[in-house]
Amino acid sequence: MRFDTILAAADVPTIRAEVAALRRPARRLARGLTVLRGGSAEPRQFQVVVDERDESWTFDRQGDRHRDQYAEGVLHSVDGPVEVSFARSGTVAPPVRLLTPELLLLWGSPASFAPVLVQRIHGHWLLVTFEHERDPADRVTVVVDERDGVAHRSYGTGEVTVLTEVRVMDDDEPAPPRPRFSRLQEWPALEY
């Protein structure tokens, strides 16, 4: 991976493939929170389980009465079932894509952002900075852990998403029930 170097559009497929190669397909459970940038809204917690091997996931968000799910090529959301590819299924639940960061819509066309810089911070963290094609001052960042290939943080134009727990689930481990989210006492300490 090329660090601390301004990347060209031609570098995007290589960087994307290198990020994907950091991770072994597995069944992962993650918990975290999302908060709107600059807003007064309270952070919303979530729980997600993604199984890359069978291309399925479940997503629960604090305050939602429904569980979004994707399995066997069908996305089940509050809008009803729809056939869609695994790569496109995370649109209704953006934190799902943090567990497969190469599927984020930031990797160039058809999105309007593309990676411009990859930096290693504090040993095993990769800070990937994406720049908008029409305004270089408009930037988004994602922090990927080299040890598991998961994006543990995403700082978007409208919101911040942080994973507070990520773990690989055993194959015979039952799917977790819908969580009961306790009230957040404080923003989680972010350590690198």
C-alpha positions in Angstrom: 0.0 0.0 0.0 1.3 3.5 -0.9 1.4 5.7 2.2 1.7 9.5 2.5 1.4 9.9 -1.3 -1.2 11.8 -3.3 -3.1 9.1 -5.2 -4.4 9.3 -8.7 -7.7 7.9 -10.0 -5.7 5.0 -11.5 -4.7 4.0 -8.0 -8.2 3.5 -6.7 -8.7 -0.2 -7.8 -5.4 -1.2 -6.3 -6.0 0.6 -2.9 -9.5 -0.8 -2.8 -8.3 -4.4 -3.4 -5.5 -3.9 -0.8 -8.1 -2.8 1.8 -10.3 -5.9 1.0 -7.3 -8.2 1.2 -6.7 -7.2 4.9 -9.8 -9.1 5.9 -10.7 -12.8 5.9 -14.3 -13.5 5.2 -16.0 -14.4 8.4 -19.2 -13.7 10.4 -18.7 -10.6 12.5 -20.7 -8.8 15.1 -20.2 -5.1 15.6 -21.8 -2.5 17.9 -21.4 1.2 17.6 -23.0 4.6 17.3 -23.8 7.2 14.8 -24.2 10.9 15.4 -25.1 13.8 13.0 -22.3 16.2 12.5 -22.9 19.7 13.9 -26.4 18.7 15.1 -27.9 18.6 18.5 -29.3 15.1 17.9 -28.3 12.3 20.4 -26.1 9.6 19.1 -28.0 6.5 17.9 -26.5 3.1 18.8 -26.6 0.1 16.5 -25.8 -3.6 16.2 -24.8 -5.3 13.0 -23.9 -8.9 12.1 -22.3 -9.5 8.7 -21.5 -12.9 7.2 -19.4 -12.3 4.1 -19.3 -16.0 3.3 -23.0 -16.3 2.6 -23.4 -12.6 1.9 -26.0 -11.9 4.6 -26.4 -9.3 7.4 -28.8 -8.0 10.0 -28.9 -4.5 11.3 -30.7 -3.0 14.4 -30.6 0.7 15.2 -31.7 2.3 18.4 -35.2 3.8 18.1 -36.2 1.7 15.1 -38.9 -0.9 15.6 -37.8 -3.0 12.6 -34.7 -5.0 11.9 -33.1 -4.5 8.4 -31.9 -7.8 7.0 -30.2 -9.1 3.8 -30.0 -12.7 2.8 -30.2 -14.8 -0.4 -30.2 -11.7 -2.6 -33.1 -10.0 -0.9 -33.1 -6.9 1.2 -35.8 -6.7 3.9 -36.3 -3.2 5.2 -39.1 -1.0 6.4 -39.9 -0.4 2.7 -40.5 -4.2 2.1 -38.4 -6.8 0.3 -36.4 -6.0 -2.8 -33.8 -8.0 -4.8 -30.4 -6.3 -4.8 -26.7 -7.4 -4.8 -24.8 -7.8 -1.6 -22.5 -4.9 -2.6 -25.5 -2.5 -2.9 -27.5 -3.9 0.0 -25.8 -1.7 2.7 -27.5 1.5 1.4 -30.3 1.3 4.0 -27.8 0.6 6.8 -24.5 2.3 6.2 -22.7 0.9 9.2 -23.0 -2.5 7.5 -20.4 -1.3 5.0 -17.9 -0.5 7.7 -17.4 -4.3 8.0 -16.6 -4.5 4.3 -15.0 -1.1 3.7 -14.1 -1.8 0.1 -17.9 -1.6 -0.6 -18.2 1.9 0.8 -19.6 4.3 -1.9 -16.4 6.4 -1.6 -14.3 4.5 -4.0 -14.9 6.7 -7.1 -17.5 6.4 -9.9 -20.4 6.4 -9.6 -19.8 8.2 -6.3 -18.3 11.7 -6.3 -15.5 10.9 -3.8 -12.2 9.1 -4.4 -9.3 8.2 -2.1 -6.5 10.7 -2.3 -4.3 9.7 0.7 -3.6 6.7 2.9 -1.7 7.3 6.1 -0.6 4.8 8.8 -1.4 6.2 12.3 -0.4 4.7 15.6 0.9 1.4 14.3 -1.9 -0.5 12.7 -4.5 2.1 11.8 -5.0 3.3 8.2 -6.5 6.7 7.8 -8.0 6.9 4.3 -8.9 10.4 3.1 -11.4 10.8 0.3 -11.8 14.0 -1.6 -14.9 15.2 -3.5 -14.2 15.4 -7.3 -15.6 19.0 -7.6 -14.3 20.5 -4.3 -11.0 19.3 -2.9 -11.9 21.0 0.5 -14.8 18.6 0.9 -13.3 15.5 2.5 -14.4 12.3 4.2 -12.2 10.0 6.2 -12.3 6.3 7.2 -10.1 4.6 9.7 -9.4 0.9 8.9 -7.7 -1.5 11.3 -5.0 -3.4 9.4 -5.4 -6.3 11.8 -9.0 -7.1 10.9 -9.7 -5.1 7.7 -12.7 -3.4 9.2 -13.4 0.4 9.1 -13.8 1.2 12.8 -14.5 4.9 12.2 -16.1 6.9 9.4 -16.2 10.7 9.4 -18.6 11.7 6.6 -20.0 15.0 5.5 -23.2 14.5 7.5 -22.4 12.1 10.2 -19.8 10.3 12.3 -20.0 6.5 12.8 -17.8 4.7 15.4 -17.6 1.0 16.0 -17.2 0.4 19.7 -17.0 -3.4 19.5 -16.1 -5.8 16.7 -15.6 -9.6 17.0 -15.6 -12.7 14.9 -18.5 -15.0 15.7 -18.2 -18.7 15.9 -19.9 -20.6 13.1 -22.3 -22.4 15.5 -23.0 -19.2 17.6 -26.7 -18.3 17.3 -27.7 -15.0 15.8 -27.9 -12.4 18.5 -31.4 -11.2 19.4 -32.5 -7.6 18.8 -30.5 -5.6 21.3 -31.8 -3.4 24.1 -29.8 -0.3 23.9 -28.9 1.3 27.2 -28.7 5.1 27.5 -25.3 6.4 26.6 -23.6 8.1 29.5 -20.8 9.6 27.5 -19.2 9.5 24.0 -16.9 6.4 23.9 -13.1 7.1 24.4 -11.5 6.7 21.0 -8.1 5.1 21.2 -5.5 4.5 18.5 
